[in-house]
C-alpha cells in the first residue's frame, strides 16, 4: 500500500528561486516547489521586480 503524504504548513511566504520556481519553506524545514500555472508565476515575478525597483527608488 502506498504511503499518503500529509499536508505541510508553510512557514514562509512563497518566493521565486534562482531557477524561476515558486517555492516556500515548510514547517518540517524542507523547501517545497509549487507546481502551477507558469503564466501566473511569470506575472508574480514581474510584480516582485517592480516592488524591488520601487524600494530602490528606481
Buried (B, 14 or more C-beta within 10 A) or exposed (E): EEEEEEEBEEEEEBEBEEEEBBBBBBEEEEEBEEEEEEEEBEEBEEEEEEEEEEEEEE
